[in-house]
């Protein structure tokens, strides 16, 4: 059959409608063609006539006049600068289409460009350009290459935009239709009209947005999934080669100049190799990305770059995602004066529900046997990284960076580096703890307590309690030695050096990775305003950098709001303090209740039971307050109206960290530095709300601090891991359930990649991950003197954390847009602050909380074996006290401090000054000795700069030659000696 088209567009569409196989469809398509033709002539068409109920399934004829008079601009999809290709919609969805759908963007007919050209009127349609009719939303015909390509099987999908539209049903009444909700209840007319106006506004924005994307050169193709209640639209976006080349130069993407061998960046692998020790942690991961010397991309020097002849694979997928996302975020969809720009704001407004790049296929391994190098990138990451059986293997950082971008790869690099450095800290801490267990029998003070019998009658611990014998706390005295012996003091010194050394070597690692991943010279460009800022900013002002008018918020008003927000933070910190006082009073009440029982076991272990129970309650309050305050901090930060996303993130991180620092560390700080300091003495006890101030337990404050650290730190880690394992699965289940309802009986068809990714959970970023690890870093450094096993528990948690996070990103999250970064940002500054704070905290912990210095001074002045030390540390109650009892203090019979107390205070202060000076001096020495950039990396940087200079040298020489010729022509054959000198020097 001859299908040639020698007529204008109206006859082309009429011809298609004749062969459509349905009279009603043919009639409506013909009407549509008339409308399109009129739109070419800028004539307002009459539109389609109202169809009866039986014919409304054609989808293009609408009963409303607005739908009948659509314009050509609303019916285009795929326009390319070189060859304009138009995708028109001939889908038959089985139901009436709503005004929310793009007729021009739906699944449908591919019209070759020659049909739209008068010059090609006499050409025949050959077999290479068929007109494919897809009458169903989900065709039963197999897709040529399902997955990450357009229907042509060649055009790669770089991005997907998704929006959902609820189908409208009409309920016939007496002469007029009434809009109804899904439950069948009538909706008020005012609400209906307001909803319709909002839907029309969103549709208009989407159409304008798509038109501007077409103008930017992007290719698009639309798919949809529908049932009787909802239609989900998927708009697939591709950046062609010309667009990629243009934006690659604008975004300063790195171009490969020369390949080089992949370096082994694992220090442990190099050390084990030199020692000839088998390394079970190494594993050969297929398809490792090559390493190149690179320079900034230049279109004019395309021939100098490796692989430039292969346009399909020259740009990596992450680079393509970055370019398309850059276009999406800069494209206008409304009025530019109102800063109606970018896909992010469209998502906030509800025009789109999601925008994401696609995963590289499924993560599950194929059932058939295939070679490892045939796996897609996602399968490689899952098989060699995200599985639990890979817990002891090195992370494939280059693969992570290639798939997720530098920002996420740097997080996993930091987490792996931190976990590796925890290994020696955990080994030393475990040895210190074991040495304490083995030396418990040599503790002379504990022996004296256990053999004292009735020698030391201690004063009552509460006003209604009885006196007790010190020998009753024999067990706790022995246990206290585990956390307060010379080894723990040395371990705290070791951890202070460990913290600062870890950060210094991380800076070296970070600079190496930044160069390896071409981010060494990366600097964030002038950031555009946040979508919410643009939507709420009251005025427009000229940007002093770009010179473009953009939304503006008065700085004075922002500072006022920030001050108000800081008052809210202080108020919330006061709430934390109130909870802390409540826990302390609860602990005191529990102790009193235990002492009033007749059980000797409960009386002996009253302090331990009270401390453990109150710590569990405190952990619950900490987690509850953390959730409440995070939500509050998010609202406060939005209210402060920060212009850029970086400013917003930094303000939000600061607020949350300050609160979480006080929230998590207030109770340990209280036990470590304040508990037992304000007890007083018999006849002059200190009180709080009528209750006597707390004193340290029988084993000392360090064992209570260790109990609190164990419960808070380990309990928090367990709860977080359970949440990270369960919550994403629950969210993904709800998302899949929602989409399954839309698919209905069509779910048996082969799933499509964009639908499968839409079922996944939106990536929530790295804030929670960094916050969890930074708080853990504080626990293992600030209070490590009281809990030498803290690094061991942190190491075990991090092995689990790496695989949990890997599984989330590979299997449960939608693929995030790859972001560039050269460091971990403000988190490094927080880690440095915590490391410096840990030095001071450990110095005070050893000096004032531990018995190390009192024992040392007693050994120096009285007895090297500590005989009589227990009796020396006990004071007698004043003579006017009812009982002739003892209490722990360096006081005389009148309650005044003894000379030994003042000598000990001087020793303590001297130790603090000496400790922190020595540690900070060593820190500066390490900073000076260990360069931030390794020497081998400096050589590579010089080599790369040399190659880049050579690649661009021809351009510079041509430019100089042209300038020289121009100068020679202007001077009529005369040349300045200076110009020749200049040319000679520059060449």
Secondary structure, 3 states (H helix, E strand, C coil): CCCCCCCCHHHHHHHHHHCCCCHHHHHHHHHHHHHHHHHHCCCCCCCCCCCCHHHHHHCCCCCCHHHHCCCHHHHCCCCCCCCCCEEEECCCCCCCCCCCCCHHHCCEEEECHHHHCHHHCCCCCCCCCCCCCCCCCCCCCCCCCCCCECCCCCCECCEEEEEEEECCCEEECCCCEEEECCCCCECCHHHHHHHHHHHHHHHHHHHHHHHHHHHCCEEEEEEEEECCCEEEEEEEEEECHHHHHHHHHHCCCEEEEEEECCCCCCHHHHHHHHCCCCCCCCCCCCCCCCEEEEEECCHHHHHHCCCCCCCCCCCCHHHHHHHHHHHHHHCECCCHHHCCECHHHHHHHCCCCEEECCCCCCCCCCCCCCCHHHCCHHHHHHHHHHCHHHCCCCCCHHHHHHHHCHHHHHHHHHHHHHHHHHHHHHHHHHHHHHHHHHCHHHCHHHHHHHCCCCCCEECCCCCCCCCEEHHHHHHHHHHHHHCCCHHHHHHHHHHHHHHHHHHHHHHHHHHHHHHHCCCCCCCCCCCCCCHHHHHHCCEEEECCCCCCEEEECCHHHHHHHHHHHHHHHHHHHHHHHHHHHHHHHHHHHHHHHHHCCCCHHHHHCHHHHHHHHHHHHHHHHHHHHHHHHHHHHHHHHHHCCCCCHHHHHHHHHHHHHHHHHHHHHHHHHHHHHHCCCCCEECCEECEECCEECCCCCCCCHHHHHHHHHHHHHHHHHHHHHHHHHHHHHHHHHHHHHHHHHHHHHHHHCCCCHHHHHHCCECCCCCHHHHHHHHHHHHHHHHCCCCCCCHHHHHHHHHHHHHHHHHHHHHHHECCCCCCCCCCCCHHHHHHHHHHHHHHHHHHHHHHHHCCHHHHHHHHHHCCCCCCCHHHHHEEECCCCCCCCCEEECCECCCCCECHHHHHHHHHHHHHHHHHHHHHHHHHHHHHHHCCCCCHHHHHHHHHHHHHHHHHHHHHHHHHHHHHHHHHHHHCCCCCCHHHHHHHHHHC
